[in-house]
Structures are given as C-alpha cells and as structure tokens.
Amino acid sequence: MGALLMGLPAGTPAASLKYPMSLAGEMSALAERRPVPAVEPAGSDACPVLLTQPAEDRRRPHRLSLPVLSRSTMVPVGTGTLDNAGHYPVEDPCLRQMRDTIAAFVTKYAT
C-alpha cells in the first residue's frame, strides 16, 4: 500500500520531498529473509569467488563480508572496491568499474 501511495506525487513538486523508507515498503521483511545456501562458502569448490564491494555502502560494509570470504579456502577469492558507489550501484563510472573488475577476474581464472 505504501509503495502505491508513494507514486502519487510523481510529476509534481512533492516528488522531490524526502520520506522514510518505511513508508515505501516493509523493510523488516527484507531483513528477515535469510536463504540457506545449498553449499556453505567454506565447502564450495565450484568456481572462484569475486566480491565487488561499493566503497560507500553503508548498509552492508566490506567488513561484514570478510568473515564469509575468509572461510572460502578451496577456491581463489578476490575483491574489487567500486569507488564512489553506494549500496546499489547502477550508474557509471561505477558500472564500468564493476564490469572491468569482473572481466579481469574471469580472464585471470578462465581455463
């Protein structure tokens, strides 16, 4: 319901107003979904792992990913920091930087 109502001011001066995310959707529902992986990261030997981490991500900082990455010992693990990018990077130059980081990683480990 909140998301539907938030579309009402589109195209009006009210569209630039800031509002809490709780009005747009139920944020607790996102936090409660914790999928269980078929294989834990430490036991995976399927392919190399690359984390592309936005440098300005305040929702999921790099330090929270390190414990998971450090348990992945059976495959090569790499990280790439995306400069000037927030939690969900969707614009250049971040997308270009992510594409280049992924391409270099794939090229390095392609067989």
ChimeraX attribute file (.defattr): number of C-alpha atoms within 10 A of each C-alpha:
attribute: neighborCount
match mode: 1-to-1
recipient: residues
	/A:1	8
	/A:2	12
	/A:3	13
	/A:4	10
	/A:5	10
	/A:6	14
	/A:7	11
	/A:8	11
	/A:9	12
	/A:10	10
	/A:11	9
	/A:12	8
	/A:13	8
	/A:14	10
	/A:15	12
	/A:16	10
	/A:17	7
	/A:18	7
	/A:19	9
	/A:20	7
	/A:21	11
	/A:22	11
	/A:23	14
	/A:24	15
	/A:25	15
	/A:26	12
	/A:27	11
	/A:28	9
	/A:29	8
	/A:30	9
	/A:31	8
	/A:32	8
	/A:33	8
	/A:34	7
	/A:35	6
	/A:36	7
	/A:37	7
	/A:38	7
	/A:39	10
	/A:40	11
	/A:41	17
	/A:42	14
	/A:43	12
	/A:44	16
	/A:45	14
	/A:46	9
	/A:47	12
	/A:48	16
	/A:49	18
	/A:50	16
	/A:51	16
	/A:52	17
	/A:53	22
	/A:54	22
	/A:55	16
	/A:56	18
	/A:57	16
	/A:58	10
	/A:59	10
	/A:60	13
	/A:61	15
	/A:62	18
	/A:63	8
	/A:64	10
	/A:65	12
	/A:66	12
	/A:67	10
	/A:68	12
	/A:69	17
	/A:70	11
	/A:71	14
	/A:72	18
	/A:73	13
	/A:74	14
	/A:75	15
	/A:76	12
	/A:77	16
	/A:78	14
	/A:79	16
	/A:80	17
	/A:81	17
	/A:82	21
	/A:83	14
	/A:84	13
	/A:85	19
	/A:86	18
	/A:87	14
	/A:88	11
	/A:89	17
	/A:90	11
	/A:91	9
	/A:92	11
	/A:93	14
	/A:94	18
	/A:95	14
	/A:96	13
	/A:97	16
	/A:98	20
	/A:99	13
	/A:100	13
	/A:101	20
	/A:102	18
	/A:103	11
	/A:104	12
	/A:105	18
	/A:106	14
	/A:107	10
	/A:108	9
	/A:109	10
	/A:110	9
	/A:111	5
